[in-house]
Amino acid sequence: MPLIALVVAALAIGFEQLVQWKYGPLGIIAFVALTVGLKARNTAISGFGAVILVMLLAQSG
């Protein structure tokens, strides 16, 4: 069980670094808002993070 948690944490940190490298500080803010909103089951915060991430993805394409 601890090995699975370690792998998941490493993947999350890797994804966070990728988002920050590609989309800058706003990408990190959106990713954190999405993550916190999902963990807290708050649709407003998770929706805010998701919308910003989508806007950043649409802008770079």
C-alpha distance matrix in Angstrom:
0.0 3.8 5.4 5.3 6.5 8.8 10.1 10.9 12.5 14.4 15.6 16.8 18.6 20.1 21.4 22.7 24.6 26.0 27.3 28.8 30.5 31.9 32.8 33.2 32.6 33.4 30.5 28.1 29.6 29.3 25.6 24.9 27.0 25.3 21.8 23.1 25.1 22.3 20.1 23.2 24.4 27.7 29.4 32.0 29.8 27.6 30.8 32.4 29.6 29.6 33.4 33.6 31.1 33.2 36.3 35.1 34.1 37.5 39.3 37.9 38.7
3.8 0.0 3.8 5.4 5.1 6.1 8.6 9.9 10.4 12.2 14.3 15.2 16.4 18.2 19.9 20.9 22.5 24.3 25.7 26.8 28.4 30.2 31.2 31.2 30.6 31.7 29.0 26.3 28.0 28.1 24.4 23.4 25.9 24.7 21.0 22.2 24.7 22.3 19.9 23.0 24.7 27.6 29.6 31.9 29.3 27.3 30.7 31.8 28.8 29.3 33.0 32.7 30.3 32.7 35.6 34.1 33.4 36.9 38.5 37.0 38.1
5.4 3.8 0.0 3.8 5.4 5.0 6.2 8.6 9.8 10.5 12.3 14.2 15.3 16.4 18.3 19.9 21.1 22.5 24.4 25.7 26.9 28.6 29.9 30.2 30.0 31.2 28.3 25.9 28.0 27.9 24.2 23.7 26.5 24.9 21.5 23.3 25.7 23.2 21.3 24.7 26.2 29.0 30.5 32.8 30.1 27.8 31.0 32.1 28.9 29.0 32.7 32.4 29.6 31.9 34.8 33.1 32.0 35.6 37.1 35.3 36.2
5.3 5.4 3.8 0.0 3.8 5.4 5.1 6.2 8.5 9.8 10.6 12.3 14.2 15.3 16.5 18.3 20.0 21.0 22.5 24.3 25.7 27.0 28.1 28.7 28.6 29.3 26.3 24.1 26.1 25.6 21.8 21.6 24.0 22.2 18.9 20.8 22.9 20.2 18.5 22.1 23.2 26.1 27.4 29.8 27.4 24.8 27.9 29.3 26.1 26.0 29.7 29.7 26.9 28.9 32.1 30.6 29.4 32.9 34.6 33.0 33.8
6.5 5.1 5.4 3.8 0.0 3.8 5.5 5.1 6.1 8.6 9.9 10.5 12.2 14.1 15.3 16.3 18.3 19.9 21.0 22.4 24.2 25.8 26.5 26.8 26.2 27.0 24.2 21.7 23.4 23.2 19.5 18.8 21.3 19.8 16.3 17.9 20.3 17.9 15.9 19.3 20.9 23.6 25.2 27.4 24.8 22.6 25.9 27.0 23.9 24.3 28.0 27.7 25.3 27.7 30.6 29.1 28.4 31.9 33.5 32.1 33.2
8.8 6.1 5.0 5.4 3.8 0.0 3.8 5.5 5.1 6.1 8.6 9.9 10.6 12.2 14.2 15.3 16.5 18.3 20.0 21.0 22.4 24.3 25.5 25.5 25.1 26.5 23.7 21.1 23.2 23.5 19.8 19.1 22.1 21.0 17.6 19.3 22.1 20.1 18.2 21.6 23.5 25.8 27.4 29.2 26.3 24.2 27.4 28.1 24.8 25.3 28.9 28.2 25.5 28.1 30.8 28.9 28.2 31.9 33.1 31.5 32.7
10.1 8.6 6.2 5.1 5.5 3.8 0.0 3.8 5.4 5.1 6.2 8.6 9.9 10.5 12.2 14.2 15.4 16.4 18.4 20.0 21.0 22.5 23.9 24.5 24.6 25.7 22.6 20.5 23.0 22.7 18.9 19.1 22.0 20.4 17.3 19.7 22.1 19.8 18.7 22.3 23.7 26.0 27.0 29.0 26.2 23.7 26.6 27.4 24.0 24.0 27.5 26.9 24.0 26.2 29.1 27.1 26.0 29.6 31.1 29.2 30.1
10.9 9.9 8.6 6.2 5.1 5.5 3.8 0.0 3.8 5.4 5.1 6.2 8.6 9.8 10.5 12.2 14.3 15.3 16.5 18.3 19.9 21.1 22.0 22.7 22.6 23.2 20.1 18.0 20.2 19.7 15.9 15.9 18.6 16.8 13.7 16.2 18.4 16.1 15.0 18.7 19.9 22.2 23.2 25.2 22.5 20.0 22.9 23.9 20.6 20.5 24.2 23.8 21.0 23.3 26.2 24.6 23.6 27.1 28.7 27.2 28.2
12.5 10.4 9.8 8.5 6.1 5.1 5.4 3.8 0.0 3.8 5.4 5.1 6.2 8.5 9.9 10.5 12.3 14.2 15.3 16.5 18.3 20.0 20.7 20.8 20.3 21.4 18.7 16.1 18.2 18.4 14.7 14.1 17.3 16.2 12.9 14.9 17.8 16.1 14.7 18.1 20.0 21.9 23.2 24.8 21.7 19.6 22.8 23.2 19.8 20.5 24.0 23.1 20.6 23.4 25.9 24.0 23.6 27.3 28.4 27.0 28.4
14.4 12.2 10.5 9.8 8.6 6.1 5.1 5.4 3.8 0.0 3.8 5.5 5.2 6.1 8.6 9.8 10.6 12.3 14.3 15.3 16.4 18.3 19.7 19.9 20.0 21.5 18.5 16.2 19.0 19.3 15.6 15.7 19.1 18.0 15.2 17.7 20.5 18.9 18.0 21.4 23.1 24.8 25.8 27.1 24.0 21.8 24.6 24.8 21.2 21.7 25.0 23.8 20.9 23.6 26.0 23.7 23.0 26.8 27.7 25.8 27.2
15.6 14.3 12.3 10.6 9.9 8.6 6.2 5.1 5.4 3.8 0.0 3.8 5.5 5.0 6.1 8.5 9.9 10.5 12.2 14.2 15.2 16.4 17.8 18.6 19.1 20.1 16.8 15.1 17.9 17.5 13.8 14.7 17.8 16.1 13.8 16.8 19.1 17.2 17.0 20.6 21.8 23.4 23.9 25.3 22.4 19.8 22.3 22.8 19.1 19.0 22.3 21.4 18.3 20.6 23.2 21.1 20.0 23.7 25.0 23.0 24.2
16.8 15.2 14.2 12.3 10.5 9.9 8.6 6.2 5.1 5.5 3.8 0.0 3.8 5.4 5.1 6.1 8.6 9.8 10.5 12.3 14.2 15.4 16.0 16.5 16.5 17.2 14.1 12.0 14.5 14.2 10.4 11.0 14.1 12.7 10.2 13.1 15.6 14.1 13.9 17.4 18.7 20.1 20.7 22.0 18.9 16.5 19.2 19.5 15.8 16.2 19.6 18.6 15.8 18.5 21.0 19.0 18.5 22.2 23.4 21.9 23.4
18.6 16.4 15.3 14.2 12.2 10.6 9.9 8.6 6.2 5.2 5.5 3.8 0.0 3.8 5.5 5.0 6.2 8.6 9.9 10.5 12.2 14.3 15.1 14.9 14.8 16.4 13.6 11.1 14.0 14.6 11.2 11.4 15.0 14.5 12.2 14.6 17.5 16.8 16.3 19.4 21.2 22.2 23.0 23.8 20.4 18.5 21.2 20.8 17.1 18.0 21.1 19.4 16.8 19.9 21.9 19.4 19.3 23.1 23.7 22.0 23.9
20.1 18.2 16.4 15.3 14.1 12.2 10.5 9.8 8.5 6.1 5.0 5.4 3.8 0.0 3.8 5.4 5.2 6.2 8.7 9.9 10.5 12.3 14.0 14.5 15.3 16.9 13.8 12.1 15.5 15.7 12.4 13.6 17.1 16.2 14.4 17.4 19.9 18.9 19.0 22.2 23.6 24.5 24.8 25.6 22.4 20.2 22.4 22.1 18.3 18.6 21.4 19.7 16.7 19.3 21.3 18.6 17.9 21.7 22.3 20.1 21.8
21.4 19.9 18.3 16.5 15.3 14.2 12.2 10.5 9.9 8.6 6.1 5.1 5.5 3.8 0.0 3.8 5.4 5.0 6.2 8.6 9.8 10.6 11.8 12.9 13.8 14.6 11.1 10.1 13.3 12.8 9.5 11.5 14.5 13.2 12.1 15.3 17.3 16.4 17.1 20.3 21.3 21.9 21.8 22.6 19.6 17.1 19.1 18.8 15.0 15.0 17.8 16.3 13.1 15.6 17.8 15.3 14.5 18.3 19.2 17.3 18.8
22.7 20.9 19.9 18.3 16.3 15.3 14.2 12.2 10.5 9.8 8.5 6.1 5.0 5.4 3.8 0.0 3.8 5.4 5.2 6.2 8.6 10.0 10.3 10.5 10.6 11.8 8.8 6.8 10.1 10.4 7.4 8.7 12.1 11.7 10.7 13.4 15.8 15.6 16.2 18.9 20.3 20.5 20.8 21.0 17.6 15.8 18.0 17.1 13.3 14.2 16.8 14.8 12.2 15.4 17.1 14.5 14.7 18.5 18.8 17.3 19.5
24.6 22.5 21.1 20.0 18.3 16.5 15.4 14.3 12.3 10.6 9.9 8.6 6.2 5.2 5.4 3.8 0.0 3.8 5.4 5.1 6.0 8.6 9.9 9.6 10.5 12.6 9.9 8.4 12.1 13.0 10.6 11.9 15.3 15.3 14.4 16.9 19.4 19.4 19.9 22.5 24.1 24.2 24.4 24.3 21.0 19.3 21.2 20.0 16.4 17.3 19.4 17.0 14.4 17.5 18.6 15.5 15.7 19.4 19.2 17.2 19.6
26.0 24.3 22.5 21.0 19.9 18.3 16.4 15.3 14.2 12.3 10.5 9.8 8.6 6.2 5.0 5.4 3.8 0.0 3.8 5.5 5.1 6.1 8.3 9.4 11.4 12.7 9.6 9.5 13.2 13.1 10.9 13.3 16.3 15.6 15.3 18.3 20.3 20.0 21.0 23.8 24.8 24.9 24.5 24.6 21.5 19.5 20.8 19.9 16.2 16.3 18.2 16.0 12.9 15.4 16.7 13.4 12.9 16.6 16.6 14.2 16.2
27.3 25.7 24.4 22.5 21.0 20.0 18.4 16.5 15.3 14.3 12.2 10.5 9.9 8.7 6.2 5.2 5.4 3.8 0.0 3.8 5.5 5.3 5.6 7.1 8.8 9.3 5.9 6.4 9.9 9.5 7.9 10.7 13.2 12.7 13.1 16.0 17.6 17.7 19.2 21.6 22.5 22.1 21.5 21.2 18.2 16.4 17.5 16.3 12.7 13.0 14.7 12.2 9.4 12.2 13.3 10.1 10.3 14.0 14.0 12.3 14.7
28.8 26.8 25.7 24.3 22.4 21.0 20.0 18.3 16.5 15.3 14.2 12.3 10.5 9.9 8.6 6.2 5.1 5.5 3.8 0.0 3.8 5.6 5.4 4.6 6.0 8.0 5.9 5.5 9.1 10.1 9.2 11.0 13.7 14.3 14.6 16.8 18.8 19.5 20.6 22.7 24.0 23.3 23.1 22.4 19.1 18.0 19.2 17.4 14.0 15.2 16.5 13.4 11.4 14.6 14.9 11.6 12.7 16.2 15.3 13.7 16.7
30.5 28.4 26.9 25.7 24.2 22.4 21.0 19.9 18.3 16.4 15.2 14.2 12.2 10.5 9.8 8.6 6.0 5.1 5.5 3.8 0.0 3.8 6.0 5.8 8.7 10.8 8.8 9.2 12.8 13.6 12.6 14.7 17.4 17.7 18.0 20.4 22.4 22.9 24.0 26.3 27.5 26.9 26.5 25.8 22.7 21.4 22.3 20.6 17.2 17.9 19.0 16.0 13.7 16.3 16.4 12.7 13.3 16.5 15.4 13.0 15.9
31.9 30.2 28.6 27.0 25.8 24.3 22.5 21.1 20.0 18.3 16.4 15.4 14.3 12.3 10.6 10.0 8.6 6.1 5.3 5.6 3.8 0.0 3.8 6.0 9.5 10.3 8.0 9.9 13.0 12.9 12.4 15.2 17.3 17.2 18.1 20.8 22.2 22.6 24.3 26.5 27.2 26.4 25.5 24.8 22.1 20.5 20.9 19.2 16.1 16.2 16.8 13.9 11.5 13.5 13.4 9.7 9.8 13.0 11.8 9.3 12.1
32.8 31.2 29.9 28.1 26.5 25.5 23.9 22.0 20.7 19.7 17.8 16.0 15.1 14.0 11.8 10.3 9.9 8.3 5.6 5.4 6.0 3.8 0.0 3.8 6.8 6.7 4.9 7.7 10.1 9.9 10.4 13.2 14.7 15.0 16.5 18.8 19.9 20.8 22.7 24.5 25.1 24.0 22.9 21.9 19.2 18.0 18.1 16.1 13.2 13.7 13.9 10.7 8.9 11.3 10.7 7.0 8.5 11.4 10.0 8.6 12.0
33.2 31.2 30.2 28.7 26.8 25.5 24.5 22.7 20.8 19.9 18.6 16.5 14.9 14.5 12.9 10.5 9.6 9.4 7.1 4.6 5.8 6.0 3.8 0.0 3.8 5.6 5.5 6.7 9.0 10.3 11.0 12.7 14.6 15.7 16.9 18.7 20.2 21.6 23.0 24.5 25.7 24.4 23.9 22.5 19.5 18.9 19.4 16.9 14.2 15.6 15.8 12.3 11.3 14.2 13.3 9.9 12.1 14.8 13.0 12.0 15.6
32.6 30.6 30.0 28.6 26.2 25.1 24.6 22.6 20.3 20.0 19.1 16.5 14.8 15.3 13.8 10.6 10.5 11.4 8.8 6.0 8.7 9.5 6.8 3.8 0.0 3.8 5.4 5.1 6.3 8.7 9.8 10.6 12.3 14.2 15.3 16.4 18.1 19.9 21.1 22.2 23.7 22.2 22.0 20.4 17.2 17.2 18.1 15.2 12.7 15.0 15.3 11.7 11.6 14.9 14.0 11.3 14.0 16.7 15.2 14.9 18.4
33.4 31.7 31.2 29.3 27.0 26.5 25.7 23.2 21.4 21.5 20.1 17.2 16.4 16.9 14.6 11.8 12.6 12.7 9.3 8.0 10.8 10.3 6.7 5.6 3.8 0.0 3.8 5.4 5.0 6.2 8.6 9.9 10.5 12.2 14.2 15.2 16.2 18.2 19.9 20.8 21.8 19.9 19.3 17.5 14.6 14.6 14.9 11.9 9.8 12.0 11.8 8.1 8.6 11.8 10.7 8.6 11.7 14.1 12.8 13.3 16.7
30.5 29.0 28.3 26.3 24.2 23.7 22.6 20.1 18.7 18.5 16.8 14.1 13.6 13.8 11.1 8.8 9.9 9.6 5.9 5.9 8.8 8.0 4.9 5.5 5.4 3.8 0.0 3.8 5.5 5.1 6.1 8.5 9.8 10.5 12.2 14.1 15.1 16.5 18.3 19.7 20.6 19.2 18.5 17.3 14.4 13.5 14.1 11.8 8.8 10.2 10.9 7.6 6.4 9.9 9.9 7.3 9.5 12.6 12.0 11.9 14.9
28.1 26.3 25.9 24.1 21.7 21.1 20.5 18.0 16.1 16.2 15.1 12.0 11.1 12.1 10.1 6.8 8.4 9.5 6.4 5.5 9.2 9.9 7.7 6.7 5.1 5.4 3.8 0.0 3.8 5.4 5.0 6.0 8.4 9.7 10.4 12.0 13.9 15.2 16.4 17.9 19.3 18.3 18.3 17.3 13.9 13.3 14.8 12.7 9.4 11.6 13.1 10.2 9.1 12.9 13.3 11.0 13.0 16.2 15.8 15.5 18.4
29.6 28.0 28.0 26.1 23.4 23.2 23.0 20.2 18.2 19.0 17.9 14.5 14.0 15.5 13.3 10.1 12.1 13.2 9.9 9.1 12.8 13.0 10.1 9.0 6.3 5.0 5.5 3.8 0.0 3.8 5.5 5.2 6.1 8.6 9.9 10.4 11.9 14.1 15.3 16.1 17.6 15.9 16.0 14.5 11.1 11.3 12.7 10.1 7.5 10.6 11.7 8.9 9.3 13.0 13.0 11.7 14.2 16.9 16.5 17.0 20.0
29.3 28.1 27.9 25.6 23.2 23.5 22.7 19.7 18.4 19.3 17.5 14.2 14.6 15.7 12.8 10.4 13.0 13.1 9.5 10.1 13.6 12.9 9.9 10.3 8.7 6.2 5.1 5.4 3.8 0.0 3.8 5.5 5.1 6.1 8.6 9.9 10.4 12.2 14.2 15.2 15.8 14.2 13.6 12.4 9.3 8.7 9.6 7.3 4.1 6.8 8.2 5.8 5.9 9.5 10.2 9.4 11.6 14.2 14.5 15.3 17.8
25.6 24.4 24.2 21.8 19.5 19.8 18.9 15.9 14.7 15.6 13.8 10.4 11.2 12.4 9.5 7.4 10.6 10.9 7.9 9.2 12.6 12.4 10.4 11.0 9.8 8.6 6.1 5.0 5.5 3.8 0.0 3.8 5.5 5.1 6.1 8.6 9.8 10.6 12.3 14.1 15.0 14.3 14.1 13.8 10.6 9.0 10.8 9.8 6.0 7.7 10.3 8.7 7.2 10.7 12.4 11.2 12.3 15.5 16.2 16.3 18.5
24.9 23.4 23.7 21.6 18.8 19.1 19.1 15.9 14.1 15.7 14.7 11.0 11.4 13.6 11.5 8.7 11.9 13.3 10.7 11.0 14.7 15.2 13.2 12.7 10.6 9.9 8.5 6.0 5.2 5.5 3.8 0.0 3.8 5.4 5.1 6.0 8.3 9.8 10.5 11.9 13.6 12.9 13.7 13.3 9.6 8.9 11.7 10.4 7.3 10.1 12.6 11.1 10.5 14.1 15.4 14.4 15.9 19.0 19.5 19.8 22.1
27.0 25.9 26.5 24.0 21.3 22.1 22.0 18.6 17.3 19.1 17.8 14.1 15.0 17.1 14.5 12.1 15.3 16.3 13.2 13.7 17.4 17.3 14.7 14.6 12.3 10.5 9.8 8.4 6.1 5.1 5.5 3.8 0.0 3.8 5.5 5.2 5.9 8.4 9.9 10.3 11.5 10.0 10.4 9.5 5.8 5.9 8.5 7.0 4.8 8.1 10.4 9.5 10.0 13.1 14.3 14.2 16.0 18.5 19.2 20.2 22.4
25.3 24.7 24.9 22.2 19.8 21.0 20.4 16.8 16.2 18.0 16.1 12.7 14.5 16.2 13.2 11.7 15.3 15.6 12.7 14.3 17.7 17.2 15.0 15.7 14.2 12.2 10.5 9.7 8.6 6.1 5.1 5.4 3.8 0.0 3.8 5.6 5.2 6.1 8.7 9.9 10.2 9.4 9.1 9.4 6.5 4.1 6.9 7.2 4.4 5.9 9.2 9.3 8.8 11.4 13.6 13.7 14.7 17.2 18.6 19.4 21.1
21.8 21.0 21.5 18.9 16.3 17.6 17.3 13.7 12.9 15.2 13.8 10.2 12.2 14.4 12.1 10.7 14.4 15.3 13.1 14.6 18.0 18.1 16.5 16.9 15.3 14.2 12.2 10.4 9.9 8.6 6.1 5.1 5.5 3.8 0.0 3.8 5.4 5.2 6.2 8.5 9.7 10.1 10.9 11.9 8.9 6.9 10.3 10.8 8.1 9.5 12.9 12.8 11.8 14.6 16.9 16.6 17.2 20.1 21.5 21.8 23.5
23.1 22.2 23.3 20.8 17.9 19.3 19.7 16.2 14.9 17.7 16.8 13.1 14.6 17.4 15.3 13.4 16.9 18.3 16.0 16.8 20.4 20.8 18.8 18.7 16.4 15.2 14.1 12.0 10.4 9.9 8.6 6.0 5.2 5.6 3.8 0.0 3.8 5.5 5.2 6.0 8.2 8.1 10.1 10.7 7.4 7.0 10.8 10.9 9.1 11.4 14.4 14.3 14.2 17.0 18.9 18.8 20.0 22.7 23.8 24.5 26.4
25.1 24.7 25.7 22.9 20.3 22.1 22.1 18.4 17.8 20.5 19.1 15.6 17.5 19.9 17.3 15.8 19.4 20.3 17.6 18.8 22.4 22.2 19.9 20.2 18.1 16.2 15.1 13.9 11.9 10.4 9.8 8.3 5.9 5.2 5.4 3.8 0.0 3.8 5.5 5.2 5.7 4.8 6.3 7.3 4.8 4.1 7.8 8.7 8.1 9.8 12.5 13.3 13.6 15.8 17.8 18.5 19.6 21.8 23.3 24.4 26.0
22.3 22.3 23.2 20.2 17.9 20.1 19.8 16.1 16.1 18.9 17.2 14.1 16.8 18.9 16.4 15.6 19.4 20.0 17.7 19.5 22.9 22.6 20.8 21.6 19.9 18.2 16.5 15.2 14.1 12.2 10.6 9.8 8.4 6.1 5.2 5.5 3.8 0.0 3.8 5.5 4.9 6.4 7.3 9.8 8.1 5.8 9.2 11.1 9.9 10.4 13.7 14.9 14.4 16.2 18.9 19.5 19.8 22.2 24.1 24.9 26.1
20.1 19.9 21.3 18.5 15.9 18.2 18.7 15.0 14.7 18.0 17.0 13.9 16.3 19.0 17.1 16.2 19.9 21.0 19.2 20.6 24.0 24.3 22.7 23.0 21.1 19.9 18.3 16.4 15.3 14.2 12.3 10.5 9.9 8.7 6.2 5.2 5.5 3.8 0.0 3.8 5.5 7.8 10.1 12.3 10.3 9.0 12.6 14.1 12.7 13.8 17.1 17.9 17.3 19.6 22.1 22.3 22.8 25.4 27.2 27.7 29.1
23.2 23.0 24.7 22.1 19.3 21.6 22.3 18.7 18.1 21.4 20.6 17.4 19.4 22.2 20.3 18.9 22.5 23.8 21.6 22.7 26.3 26.5 24.5 24.5 22.2 20.8 19.7 17.9 16.1 15.2 14.1 11.9 10.3 9.9 8.5 6.0 5.2 5.5 3.8 0.0 3.8 5.3 8.7 10.5 9.0 9.0 12.3 13.6 13.2 14.7 17.5 18.5 18.7 20.8 22.9 23.6 24.5 26.8 28.4 29.3 30.9
24.4 24.7 26.2 23.2 20.9 23.5 23.7 19.9 20.0 23.1 21.8 18.7 21.2 23.6 21.3 20.3 24.1 24.8 22.5 24.0 27.5 27.2 25.1 25.7 23.7 21.8 20.6 19.3 17.6 15.8 15.0 13.6 11.5 10.2 9.7 8.2 5.7 4.9 5.5 3.8 0.0 3.8 6.2 9.1 8.8 8.1 10.7 12.9 13.0 13.7 16.4 18.1 18.3 19.7 22.1 23.3 23.8 25.8 27.8 29.0 30.1
27.7 27.6 29.0 26.1 23.6 25.8 26.0 22.2 21.9 24.8 23.4 20.1 22.2 24.5 21.9 20.5 24.2 24.9 22.1 23.3 26.9 26.4 24.0 24.4 22.2 19.9 19.2 18.3 15.9 14.2 14.3 12.9 10.0 9.4 10.1 8.1 4.8 6.4 7.8 5.3 3.8 0.0 3.8 5.6 5.8 6.3 8.5 10.2 11.1 12.3 14.3 16.0 16.9 18.4 20.2 21.6 22.7 24.4 26.1 27.7 29.0
29.4 29.6 30.5 27.4 25.2 27.4 27.0 23.2 23.2 25.8 23.9 20.7 23.0 24.8 21.8 20.8 24.4 24.5 21.5 23.1 26.5 25.5 22.9 23.9 22.0 19.3 18.5 18.3 16.0 13.6 14.1 13.7 10.4 9.1 10.9 10.1 6.3 7.3 10.1 8.7 6.2 3.8 0.0 3.8 5.6 5.1 5.6 8.3 9.8 10.1 11.6 14.0 15.0 15.8 17.7 19.6 20.5 21.7 23.7 25.5 26.5
32.0 31.9 32.8 29.8 27.4 29.2 29.0 25.2 24.8 27.1 25.3 22.0 23.8 25.6 22.6 21.0 24.3 24.6 21.2 22.4 25.8 24.8 21.9 22.5 20.4 17.5 17.3 17.3 14.5 12.4 13.8 13.3 9.5 9.4 11.9 10.7 7.3 9.8 12.3 10.5 9.1 5.6 3.8 0.0 3.8 5.6 5.1 6.1 8.7 9.9 10.5 12.4 14.3 15.3 16.4 18.4 19.9 20.9 22.4 24.6 26.0
29.8 29.3 30.1 27.4 24.8 26.3 26.2 22.5 21.7 24.0 22.4 18.9 20.4 22.4 19.6 17.6 21.0 21.5 18.2 19.1 22.7 22.1 19.2 19.5 17.2 14.6 14.4 13.9 11.1 9.3 10.6 9.6 5.8 6.5 8.9 7.4 4.8 8.1 10.3 9.0 8.8 5.8 5.6 3.8 0.0 3.8 5.4 5.1 6.3 8.6 10.0 10.9 12.5 14.3 15.5 16.8 18.5 20.1 21.3 23.0 24.8
27.6 27.3 27.8 24.8 22.6 24.2 23.7 20.0 19.6 21.8 19.8 16.5 18.5 20.2 17.1 15.8 19.3 19.5 16.4 18.0 21.4 20.5 18.0 18.9 17.2 14.6 13.5 13.3 11.3 8.7 9.0 8.9 5.9 4.1 6.9 7.0 4.1 5.8 9.0 9.0 8.1 6.3 5.1 5.6 3.8 0.0 3.8 5.4 5.1 6.1 8.6 10.0 10.6 12.2 14.2 15.4 16.4 18.2 19.9 21.3 22.7
30.8 30.7 31.0 27.9 25.9 27.4 26.6 22.9 22.8 24.6 22.3 19.2 21.2 22.4 19.1 18.0 21.2 20.8 17.5 19.2 22.3 20.9 18.1 19.4 18.1 14.9 14.1 14.8 12.7 9.6 10.8 11.7 8.5 6.9 10.3 10.8 7.8 9.2 12.6 12.3 10.7 8.5 5.6 5.1 5.4 3.8 0.0 3.8 5.4 5.0 6.0 8.5 9.8 10.4 12.1 14.1 15.1 16.2 18.1 20.1 21.1
32.4 31.8 32.1 29.3 27.0 28.1 27.4 23.9 23.2 24.8 22.8 19.5 20.8 22.1 18.8 17.1 20.0 19.9 16.3 17.4 20.6 19.2 16.1 16.9 15.2 11.9 11.8 12.7 10.1 7.3 9.8 10.4 7.0 7.2 10.8 10.9 8.7 11.1 14.1 13.6 12.9 10.2 8.3 6.1 5.1 5.4 3.8 0.0 3.8 5.5 5.3 6.3 8.7 10.0 10.7 12.4 14.3 15.4 16.6 18.7 20.4
29.6 28.8 28.9 26.1 23.9 24.8 24.0 20.6 19.8 21.2 19.1 15.8 17.1 18.3 15.0 13.3 16.4 16.2 12.7 14.0 17.2 16.1 13.2 14.2 12.7 9.8 8.8 9.4 7.5 4.1 6.0 7.3 4.8 4.4 8.1 9.1 8.1 9.9 12.7 13.2 13.0 11.1 9.8 8.7 6.3 5.1 5.4 3.8 0.0 3.8 5.5 5.3 6.2 8.6 9.9 10.7 12.3 14.3 15.4 16.8 18.7
29.6 29.3 29.0 26.0 24.3 25.3 24.0 20.5 20.5 21.7 19.0 16.2 18.0 18.6 15.0 14.2 17.3 16.3 13.0 15.2 17.9 16.2 13.7 15.6 15.0 12.0 10.2 11.6 10.6 6.8 7.7 10.1 8.1 5.9 9.5 11.4 9.8 10.4 13.8 14.7 13.7 12.3 10.1 9.9 8.6 6.1 5.0 5.5 3.8 0.0 3.8 5.5 5.1 6.1 8.6 9.9 10.5 12.2 14.1 15.5 16.7
33.4 33.0 32.7 29.7 28.0 28.9 27.5 24.2 24.0 25.0 22.3 19.6 21.1 21.4 17.8 16.8 19.4 18.2 14.7 16.5 19.0 16.8 13.9 15.8 15.3 11.8 10.9 13.1 11.7 8.2 10.3 12.6 10.4 9.2 12.9 14.4 12.5 13.7 17.1 17.5 16.4 14.3 11.6 10.5 10.0 8.6 6.0 5.3 5.5 3.8 0.0 3.8 5.5 5.1 6.1 8.6 9.8 10.5 12.2 14.4 15.6
33.6 32.7 32.4 29.7 27.7 28.2 26.9 23.8 23.1 23.8 21.4 18.6 19.4 19.7 16.3 14.8 17.0 16.0 12.2 13.4 16.0 13.9 10.7 12.3 11.7 8.1 7.6 10.2 8.9 5.8 8.7 11.1 9.5 9.3 12.8 14.3 13.3 14.9 17.9 18.5 18.1 16.0 14.0 12.4 10.9 10.0 8.5 6.3 5.3 5.5 3.8 0.0 3.8 5.4 5.0 6.2 8.6 9.8 10.5 12.5 14.5
31.1 30.3 29.6 26.9 25.3 25.5 24.0 21.0 20.6 20.9 18.3 15.8 16.8 16.7 13.1 12.2 14.4 12.9 9.4 11.4 13.7 11.5 8.9 11.3 11.6 8.6 6.4 9.1 9.3 5.9 7.2 10.5 10.0 8.8 11.8 14.2 13.6 14.4 17.3 18.7 18.3 16.9 15.0 14.3 12.5 10.6 9.8 8.7 6.2 5.1 5.5 3.8 0.0 3.8 5.4 5.1 6.1 8.6 9.8 10.8 12.5
33.2 32.7 31.9 28.9 27.7 28.1 26.2 23.3 23.4 23.6 20.6 18.5 19.9 19.3 15.6 15.4 17.5 15.4 12.2 14.6 16.3 13.5 11.3 14.2 14.9 11.8 9.9 12.9 13.0 9.5 10.7 14.1 13.1 11.4 14.6 17.0 15.8 16.2 19.6 20.8 19.7 18.4 15.8 15.3 14.3 12.2 10.4 10.0 8.6 6.1 5.1 5.4 3.8 0.0 3.8 5.4 5.0 6.0 8.5 10.0 10.8
36.3 35.6 34.8 32.1 30.6 30.8 29.1 26.2 25.9 26.0 23.2 21.0 21.9 21.3 17.8 17.1 18.6 16.7 13.3 14.9 16.4 13.4 10.7 13.3 14.0 10.7 9.9 13.3 13.0 10.2 12.4 15.4 14.3 13.6 16.9 18.9 17.8 18.9 22.1 22.9 22.1 20.2 17.7 16.4 15.5 14.2 12.1 10.7 9.9 8.6 6.1 5.0 5.4 3.8 0.0 3.8 5.5 5.1 6.1 8.7 10.1
35.1 34.1 33.1 30.6 29.1 28.9 27.1 24.6 24.0 23.7 21.1 19.0 19.4 18.6 15.3 14.5 15.5 13.4 10.1 11.6 12.7 9.7 7.0 9.9 11.3 8.6 7.3 11.0 11.7 9.4 11.2 14.4 14.2 13.7 16.6 18.8 18.5 19.5 22.3 23.6 23.3 21.6 19.6 18.4 16.8 15.4 14.1 12.4 10.7 9.9 8.6 6.2 5.1 5.4 3.8 0.0 3.8 5.5 5.1 6.3 8.8
34.1 33.4 32.0 29.4 28.4 28.2 26.0 23.6 23.6 23.0 20.0 18.5 19.3 17.9 14.5 14.7 15.7 12.9 10.3 12.7 13.3 9.8 8.5 12.1 14.0 11.7 9.5 13.0 14.2 11.6 12.3 15.9 16.0 14.7 17.2 20.0 19.6 19.8 22.8 24.5 23.8 22.7 20.5 19.9 18.5 16.4 15.1 14.3 12.3 10.5 9.8 8.6 6.1 5.0 5.5 3.8 0.0 3.8 5.4 5.4 6.4
37.5 36.9 35.6 32.9 31.9 31.9 29.6 27.1 27.3 26.8 23.7 22.2 23.1 21.7 18.3 18.5 19.4 16.6 14.0 16.2 16.5 13.0 11.4 14.8 16.7 14.1 12.6 16.2 16.9 14.2 15.5 19.0 18.5 17.2 20.1 22.7 21.8 22.2 25.4 26.8 25.8 24.4 21.7 20.9 20.1 18.2 16.2 15.4 14.3 12.2 10.5 9.8 8.6 6.0 5.1 5.5 3.8 0.0 3.8 5.6 5.4
39.3 38.5 37.1 34.6 33.5 33.1 31.1 28.7 28.4 27.7 25.0 23.4 23.7 22.3 19.2 18.8 19.2 16.6 14.0 15.3 15.4 11.8 10.0 13.0 15.2 12.8 12.0 15.8 16.5 14.5 16.2 19.5 19.2 18.6 21.5 23.8 23.3 24.1 27.2 28.4 27.8 26.1 23.7 22.4 21.3 19.9 18.1 16.6 15.4 14.1 12.2 10.5 9.8 8.5 6.1 5.1 5.4 3.8 0.0 3.8 5.6
37.9 37.0 35.3 33.0 32.1 31.5 29.2 27.2 27.0 25.8 23.0 21.9 22.0 20.1 17.3 17.3 17.2 14.2 12.3 13.7 13.0 9.3 8.6 12.0 14.9 13.3 11.9 15.5 17.0 15.3 16.3 19.8 20.2 19.4 21.8 24.5 24.4 24.9 27.7 29.3 29.0 27.7 25.5 24.6 23.0 21.3 20.1 18.7 16.8 15.5 14.4 12.5 10.8 10.0 8.7 6.3 5.4 5.6 3.8 0.0 3.8
38.7 38.1 36.2 33.8 33.2 32.7 30.1 28.2 28.4 27.2 24.2 23.4 23.9 21.8 18.8 19.5 19.6 16.2 14.7 16.7 15.9 12.1 12.0 15.6 18.4 16.7 14.9 18.4 20.0 17.8 18.5 22.1 22.4 21.1 23.5 26.4 26.0 26.1 29.1 30.9 30.1 29.0 26.5 26.0 24.8 22.7 21.1 20.4 18.7 16.7 15.6 14.5 12.5 10.8 10.1 8.8 6.4 5.4 5.6 3.8 0.0
